[in-house]
C-alpha cells in the first residue's frame, strides 16, 4: 500500500479485494484471477468484468466515491482518484504474487446483481462493473494472466 501513500500498511489479504482510502484518494483492487467465488474476468486487454465485495450496491460508499468528480472529465477524475489494479494468477496463488496491471480509468455500468453465498444457501447482493484500464495490458502479460 506504500504505492498509494497510506499511513497504515495493509497486506492484500487484509484488504479483502479492495479498500478505499479517501484521505489519499486511492482504492487499490486485488483480484485472484480464476480463483475467486465470483467470475471476475478480463473481457479484453483493457477491460475486466468485476464483482464487488458481498453486500455492496451501486450506492455503497466506494461506488459513490467512484462517481465523485466524474462529471468534470477523465483528466480531473484521475487527478483525484487513483485505482491501481493488481491481479494474481490462480496457478501462482501459492507464491502470493500479484501483478500490477495498471490503473482503472473508469467503472462502467455499475449494476446491482446477486451471487450465491459461499455456503450455496441463498444469495447476496454485489455490484457488477466493467473496469476500464487507462491503457491496455502488455500483450505478453495479458496472455500470461489469462492462460
C-alpha positions in Angstrom: 0.0 0.0 0.0 3.0 2.2 0.0 2.3 2.8 -3.7 -0.9 4.6 -2.6 0.8 6.7 0.1 -1.2 5.2 3.0 -0.2 6.0 6.5 -1.1 2.5 7.7 0.5 -0.5 5.9 -2.0 -3.2 4.9 -1.4 -6.5 3.2 -3.6 -7.6 0.2 -5.1 -10.4 2.4 -6.3 -7.8 4.9 -7.8 -5.6 2.2 -10.3 -8.2 1.2 -10.4 -7.4 -2.5 -10.2 -3.6 -2.3 -10.1 -0.8 0.2 -11.0 2.8 -0.2 -8.7 5.4 1.5 -10.5 8.8 1.0 -7.6 10.6 2.6 -5.2 9.7 -0.3 -7.9 9.3 -3.0 -6.9 5.8 -3.6 -8.6 2.4 -3.8 -6.4 -0.5 -4.8 -8.2 -3.5 -6.2 -6.7 -7.1 -5.8 -8.2 -9.8 -8.0 -7.3 -13.5 -7.7 -7.9 -14.3 -11.3 -9.9 -17.5 -12.0 -9.8 -18.3 -8.3 -12.5 -16.2 -6.6 -16.0 -17.2 -5.8 -17.1 -14.6 -8.4 -16.5 -14.6 -12.1 -14.1 -11.7 -12.4 -12.5 -11.9 -15.9 -10.7 -9.9 -18.5 -13.0 -9.1 -21.4 -10.0 -7.9 -23.4 -6.6 -6.4 -22.7 -8.2 -3.2 -21.4 -11.4 -4.2 -19.6 -12.3 -6.6 -16.8 -15.7 -7.7 -15.6 -15.5 -7.2 -11.9 -17.7 -8.1 -8.9 -17.6 -6.0 -5.7 -17.4 -7.4 -2.2 -20.6 -9.1 -0.8 -23.4 -6.8 0.3 -22.3 -3.8 -1.8 -24.7 -1.8 -4.1 -24.1 1.0 -6.6 -25.0 3.3 -3.6 -22.3 1.9 -1.3 -19.6 4.4 -0.3 -16.9 3.1 -2.7 -19.2 3.4 -5.7 -20.4 6.9 -4.6 -16.7 7.9 -4.3 -16.0 6.5 -7.9 -18.8 8.7 -9.2 -17.5 11.9 -7.4 -15.9 14.2 -10.0 -16.9 12.0 -13.0 -18.8 15.0 -14.5 -15.6 17.0 -14.5 -14.0 14.7 -17.1 -11.4 11.9 -17.1 -8.4 14.1 -16.5 -9.9 15.7 -13.4 -11.2 12.3 -12.1 -7.7 10.7 -12.5 -6.2 13.7 -10.6 -8.4 12.9 -7.6 -8.9 9.1 -7.9 -6.1 6.5 -8.1 -7.4 2.9 -8.5 -4.5 0.6 -9.1 -5.4 -2.9 -10.3 -3.4 -5.9 -9.1 -4.1 -9.4 -10.5 -2.9 -12.8 -9.2 -2.9 -15.9 -11.4 -4.5 -18.9 -9.9 -1.5 -21.0 -10.9 0.7 -18.7 -8.8 -1.6 -18.4 -5.8 0.9 -20.3 -3.5 3.5 -17.6 -4.3 1.1 -14.8 -3.2 2.3 -12.7 -6.2 0.1 -10.0 -7.6 0.9 -8.3 -10.9 0.3 -4.6 -11.2 -1.7 -4.3 -14.4 -2.3 -0.6 -14.5 -4.8 1.9 -13.0 -8.5 2.0 -13.6 -9.7 4.9 -15.6 -13.5 4.1 -15.4 -16.0 1.9 -13.7 -18.5 1.3 -16.5 -22.1 0.4 -15.8 -22.1 -0.4 -12.0 -25.2 -2.7 -11.7 -26.8 -4.4 -8.7 -26.9 -8.2 -9.1 -26.8 -11.2 -6.8 -24.5 -14.1 -6.3 -24.8 -17.4 -4.4 -23.5 -17.2 -0.8 -20.3 -19.1 0.0 -22.4 -21.9 1.5 -24.6 -22.0 -1.6 -27.7 -21.4 0.5 -29.2 -18.2 -0.5 -27.9 -15.2 -2.4 -26.1 -12.0 -1.6 -26.1 -8.5 -3.3 -23.0 -7.5 -5.2 -22.3 -4.8 -7.7 -21.1 -5.8 -11.2 -18.9 -3.3 -13.1 -16.6 -3.2 -16.1 -13.3 -1.8 -15.1 -11.6 0.0 -17.9 -7.8 0.4 -17.6 -6.2 3.7 -18.7 -4.0 1.7 -21.1 -4.3 -1.9 -22.4 -2.2 -4.6 -20.8 1.0 -5.6 -22.5 0.1 -8.5 -24.8 2.6 -10.8 -23.1 1.2 -10.1 -19.6 -2.3 -10.4 -20.8 -1.6 -13.9 -22.2 0.2 -14.9 -19.0 -2.6 -13.8 -16.8 -5.4 -15.3 -18.9 -3.8 -18.6 -19.8 
